[in-house]
Structure formats: C-alpha cells, structure tokens
Amino acid sequence: MHSFLPNILVGDQANQSSKYIFLAQFVWYTYDWLLSISEECEVATRLSWSIAIYFTSRVSALGQMLCLMLFRLVPIAGCTPLYAMAATFACLAGVSTSFLFFIRVRAVYLCSRSITVTFGALWIATIVFNITQYTTVHIEHIAGSQSCETINSYDGHTGLPSIGNVVYEFLVFLPSIGNVVYDTLVFLAISYRLAANMAPGNGWRARLQPLVKGKHLYIVSSALMRSGQLYYFATILVISANFVLMYSSLVPVDYRFLCLGAVSVFVNIMACRVFRGVALETMYANDSLARPSPTGTGIAAALQLATLPS
C-alpha cells in the first residue's frame, strides 16, 4: 500500500498545478486581447473574409481557455458536455489559425492553383490531426469530488499498458507534429518566393539579402517576411521545449502534458499578432502610397483584405 503513496502525492500536486496553469492561461490570453484591442478595432473596420477568420480564431481560443479553466476550477455535474465544448473550440481555433497561413502562402504565390491544392491538402491534414487528438481521452469525475479529469483512453486497452501509453503520447503530440511540418513548409515556401522575387541578382548571396536583412522588399512583402520569421522561430522554440518536457524521463508522468494548453495559447497569440501586423501594414501601404508596387498590390488582394460587401 505504501508503495503507491508517492504516486498519489504527485498526482494530487499535478492536479493542483493544472488548476493554476489553466487559470493563468485564461488570464494571459484575456490580457493579450486587452493589450491589442486598439489594433483589433482598427482591423475590424475593414471586415473581410480573412479578418473574419482571424476573429474566429481569437474567439475560439478564448472559449477554449474559458472551458478548460471551468473544467478544472468549478464543480461540474456533467463533465462530458463542457469538455466537448472545449474540444470544439480548440479544433475551431486550430483550424482557423492554420487557415490564416494557408491564405498567406496562397497570397504570396498569387493564388497559384498548384500551391492552393498542395497547401489546401496539408491544411486538411492538420484538421484530421487535431480531431484525432481528442480520441485519446475520456472524461470522468475525480474520485470523491465534482471536479473533472481526463483519462487516457488507451491505458489498458492494448493488452500492454506501456504500449497504450506510447499510443496515447503519440496521438496527443500528433497535432503539434502536424502543425510544425505545416508551418515549416509554409515558412520555406513564402521565404523562397519573396527572396526569388526581390533578389537583385541570381546568386545565393543576393537571394539571402531579402531573407536576412529584408533588403529590396516592398512594404507588404517585408511585413510578410519579418512576421513569418518571428512566428516561425518563436513557435518552434516553444514547441521544442514542450517536446522535451513531454518525453523527458526526469519529469513525472503527471506533469508531462500540463503545458500543452499554454503552448496552444502562445501559438495562437503569435499567429494572430503576425496576421494583425500584416493586415495593418497592408492597409497603411494602400492608403499612403500613390503608386503601390504591383507585387505588393497582388499579394494584398490575394490576402483577401478587401472589405466584405454589406
């Protein structure tokens, strides 16, 4: 009996830690939205399809954080409906955020059919990965309380608990793997296209100048390049750190998945920030330049930032 005591204590501590983390996630996301509200209002004045998707991503992420916070902090009679809402919000946030980058790469290639088909298929794959994640758990009340917890659906269902845990851990991290691959391909495709369009020569050094220094780029192209680099390297760093946390033998099992929600918050905040920045710079460029660049004008049009018809 005493051999189980350390595991029980670690589980209780992890449960308490998760309450703090989910509360912090909600406060963090709400605070970020309050800080950016002036920019959001400016973006909202020119409501377009892409901006509507942007706000869908924002609202869905906030809904996900709210549901997860309630899930941990508030006594609930029925756990399943609330978790279903959280999962729906999470999927919608992930799908709409990745679609913003689909619009982005499609715009840089001026709505190329091959790019649309290729990255459209990759976007659909990210949807499948996000949905698959939620097949890994079922919901139960914590024994002796009205608080809810997620349970590994594969634990003990494969005949060997260790195999069940491997399947669970793989499926939980699958959306992150899919998003990293998708983001990497989007980043490389956009960087290559912008560098090829704006390089003053044919040598590799000439093509590196737009990538490293932003030289020879028009306003819209420069905004796409700089914001893409910021998003990609920041999110890769955070996801890599979380990967180490999830699979490190030094971390107790109950703590390994506590930061998944925080990672999704960070990714959404960064994605929305870079989209908002490009949208605002595109609007300023169109309003202030008497003769915008043909490339920048084409990209701006393909970004679907034109106002929706009333």
C-alpha positions in Angstrom: 0.0 0.0 0.0 2.8 2.4 0.9 4.4 2.0 -2.5 1.5 3.9 -4.1 1.8 6.8 -1.8 4.4 8.8 -3.8 2.3 8.4 -7.0 -0.8 9.6 -5.2 1.0 12.7 -3.8 2.5 13.5 -7.3 -1.0 13.1 -8.8 -2.6 15.5 -6.3 0.2 18.0 -6.8 -0.1 17.8 -10.6 -3.9 18.3 -10.3 -3.4 21.4 -8.2 -0.7 22.7 -10.6 -3.1 22.2 -13.5 -5.6 24.5 -11.8 -3.1 27.3 -11.6 -1.9 26.7 -15.2 -5.4 26.8 -16.7 -6.3 29.9 -14.7 -3.0 31.5 -15.9 -3.7 30.6 -19.5 -7.1 32.3 -19.4 -5.8 35.4 -17.7 -2.8 35.5 -20.1 -5.0 35.3 -23.3 -7.5 37.8 -22.0 -4.7 40.2 -21.1 -3.1 39.9 -24.5 -6.5 40.7 -26.1 -6.9 43.8 -24.0 -3.4 45.0 -25.0 -4.2 44.6 -28.6 -7.8 45.9 -28.6 -6.9 49.2 -30.3 -5.3 47.3 -33.2 -8.2 44.9 -33.3 -10.7 47.7 -33.6 -8.7 49.2 -36.5 -8.6 45.8 -38.2 -12.3 45.3 -37.7 -13.1 48.5 -39.6 -12.3 46.7 -42.8 -14.0 43.4 -42.2 -13.1 40.8 -44.9 -13.1 37.1 -45.2 -9.6 36.7 -43.8 -10.3 39.1 -41.0 -13.5 37.2 -40.1 -11.4 34.0 -39.9 -8.9 35.9 -37.7 -11.6 36.8 -35.2 -13.0 33.2 -35.4 -9.6 32.1 -34.3 -9.4 34.6 -31.5 -12.9 33.9 -30.1 -12.5 30.1 -30.3 -9.1 30.2 -28.5 -10.7 32.4 -25.7 -13.6 30.0 -25.5 -11.2 27.0 -25.2 -9.3 28.7 -22.4 -12.5 29.6 -20.6 -13.9 26.0 -20.8 -10.6 24.5 -19.6 -10.4 26.9 -16.7 -14.0 26.0 -15.7 -13.2 22.3 -16.3 -10.6 22.4 -13.5 -11.8 25.1 -11.1 -15.6 24.7 -10.9 -17.6 21.7 -9.6 -19.5 20.3 -12.6 -22.3 17.8 -12.6 -21.6 16.6 -16.2 -18.0 16.7 -17.4 -18.6 15.5 -20.9 -20.6 18.5 -22.4 -18.1 21.0 -21.1 -15.1 19.1 -22.4 -16.9 18.6 -25.8 -17.3 22.4 -25.9 -13.6 22.9 -25.1 -12.6 20.4 -27.8 -14.8 22.1 -30.3 -13.4 25.5 -29.5 -9.8 24.0 -29.7 -10.4 22.4 -33.1 -12.0 25.6 -34.4 -9.1 27.7 -33.2 -6.5 25.4 -34.6 -8.3 25.1 -38.0 -8.9 28.8 -38.4 -5.4 29.7 -37.3 -3.8 27.3 -39.8 -6.2 28.6 -42.5 -4.8 32.1 -42.0 -1.4 30.7 -43.0 -3.0 28.9 -46.0 -4.3 32.3 -47.1 -0.8 33.8 -46.5 1.1 31.3 -48.7 -1.6 31.4 -51.3 -1.4 35.2 -51.5 2.4 35.2 -51.9 2.1 32.8 -54.9 -0.8 35.0 -56.2 -3.4 32.2 -55.9 -1.4 29.6 -57.8 -3.5 26.5 -58.4 -0.7 24.1 -57.5 0.0 25.9 -54.3 -3.7 26.1 -53.4 -4.1 22.3 -53.9 -0.9 21.4 -52.1 -1.3 23.5 -49.1 -5.1 23.0 -49.0 -4.4 19.3 -48.6 -1.9 20.0 -45.9 -4.4 22.2 -44.1 -7.0 19.4 -44.2 -4.4 17.1 -42.7 -4.0 19.4 -39.8 -7.7 19.3 -39.2 -7.6 15.5 -39.1 -4.7 15.5 -36.7 -6.5 18.0 -34.4 -9.6 15.8 -34.3 -7.6 12.6 -33.7 -6.1 14.1 -30.6 -9.5 14.1 -28.8 -9.9 10.4 -29.4 -7.1 9.7 -26.9 -9.1 10.6 -23.7 -12.4 10.2 -22.0 -13.7 12.3 -19.1 -14.5 11.3 -15.6 -15.0 12.9 -12.2 -12.1 12.9 -9.8 -13.0 10.3 -7.1 -14.8 12.0 -4.2 -15.3 15.3 -5.9 -17.3 17.2 -8.6 -14.1 18.2 -10.4 -13.3 16.6 -13.8 -10.2 15.0 -15.2 -9.1 13.5 -18.5 -8.3 9.8 -18.6 -6.0 8.0 -21.1 -8.4 6.0 -23.3 -5.6 3.7 -24.4 -4.4 2.7 -20.9 -5.0 -1.0 -20.5 -6.9 -1.3 -23.9 -4.0 -2.6 -25.8 -3.2 -5.5 -23.5 0.1 -3.9 -22.5 -0.1 -0.7 -20.5 3.3 0.5 -21.9 2.1 0.2 -25.5 -1.1 2.0 -24.6 0.9 4.9 -23.1 3.0 5.1 -26.3 -0.1 5.3 -28.5 -1.6 7.9 -26.2 1.6 10.1 -26.1 2.0 9.9 -29.9 -1.6 10.9 -30.6 -1.5 13.7 -28.1 1.5 15.2 -29.7 0.4 14.4 -33.3 -1.3 17.8 -33.8 1.9 19.6 -32.8 4.0 17.5 -35.2 1.5 18.2 -38.0 1.5 21.9 -37.2 5.3 22.1 -37.1 5.5 20.4 -40.5 2.8 22.6 -42.0 4.3 25.8 -40.5 7.8 24.8 -41.8 6.6 24.2 -45.3 4.6 27.5 -45.3 7.6 29.4 -44.0 10.0 27.9 -46.5 7.6 28.4 -49.4 6.9 32.1 -48.6 10.6 32.8 -47.9 11.7 31.2 -51.2 9.1 33.1 -53.2 9.8 36.5 -51.7 13.5 36.1 -51.9 13.3 35.0 -55.5 11.0 37.9 -56.5 13.1 40.6 -54.8 16.7 39.4 -55.2 18.7 41.9 -57.3 20.8 39.0 -58.8 20.8 35.3 -59.4 23.5 34.3 -56.8 22.7 32.7 -53.5 24.1 35.7 -51.6 21.7 38.0 -53.5 18.8 35.8 -52.5 19.8 35.7 -48.9 19.7 39.5 -48.5 15.9 39.7 -48.5 15.8 36.8 -46.0 18.4 38.1 -43.6 18.2 41.9 -43.9 14.9 42.5 -45.6 16.6 44.4 -48.4 14.8 45.1 -51.7 11.4 44.1 -50.3 8.2 46.2 -50.7 6.1 47.1 -47.7 3.7 44.2 -47.9 6.4 41.6 -48.7 8.7 42.9 -45.9 5.8 42.6 -43.4 5.2 39.0 -44.6 8.9 38.1 -44.3 9.5 39.7 -40.9 6.4 38.5 -39.3 6.8 35.0 -40.7 10.3 34.7 -39.2 9.1 36.0 -35.9 6.2 33.5 -35.7 8.2 30.5 -37.0 11.3 30.7 -34.8 9.3 31.6 -31.7 6.8 28.8 -32.0 9.4 26.2 -33.0 11.4 27.1 -29.8 8.3 26.8 -27.6 7.1 23.6 -29.2 10.6 22.0 -29.0 10.8 22.9 -25.3 7.4 21.3 -24.7 8.5 18.2 -26.6 11.5 17.8 -24.2 9.1 18.3 -21.2 6.7 15.6 -22.5 9.3 12.9 -23.2 11.9 13.6 -20.6 12.3 10.7 -18.1 13.3 13.3 -15.5 9.7 14.7 -15.5 7.0 12.9 -13.6 4.3 11.4 -15.9 1.5 13.5 -14.3 3.4 16.7 -15.2 4.3 16.0 -18.8 1.2 17.3 -20.5 0.4 20.3 -18.3 1.9 22.8 -20.8 0.0 21.7 -23.9 -2.7 24.3 -23.4 -0.1 27.0 -22.7 1.7 26.1 -26.0 -1.6 26.4 -27.9 -2.2 29.8 -26.3 1.2 31.0 -27.3 0.9 29.8 -30.9 -2.5 31.4 -31.3 -1.3 34.7 -29.8 1.7 34.8 -32.1 -0.3 33.8 -35.2 -2.9 36.4 -34.6 -0.2 39.0 -33.9 1.6 38.4 -37.2 -1.6 38.4 -39.1 -2.8 41.6 -37.5 0.6 43.3 -38.2 0.5 42.3 -41.9 -3.2 43.4 -42.2 -2.4 46.8 -40.7 0.7 47.4 -42.7 -1.2 46.4 -45.9 -3.9 48.9 -45.1 -1.4 51.7 -44.3 0.5 50.9 -47.6 -2.6 51.0 -49.7 -3.8 54.3 -48.1 -0.4 56.1 -48.1 1.3 55.1 -51.4 0.2 56.8 -54.5 1.7 54.0 -56.6 2.0 50.8 -54.7 4.2 48.0 -56.1 2.5 45.6 -58.5 3.7 42.6 -56.5 2.6 44.2 -53.2 -0.8 45.0 -54.6 -1.3 41.5 -55.9 -0.4 40.0 -52.6 -2.6 42.4 -50.7 -5.5 41.4 -53.0 -4.8 37.7 -52.6 -4.7 38.1 -48.8 -8.5 38.8 -49.0 -8.3 42.0 -47.1 -10.9 43.8 -49.2 -14.0 44.8 -47.2 -16.9 42.4 -47.3 -20.0 43.6 -49.2 -22.8 44.8 -47.0 
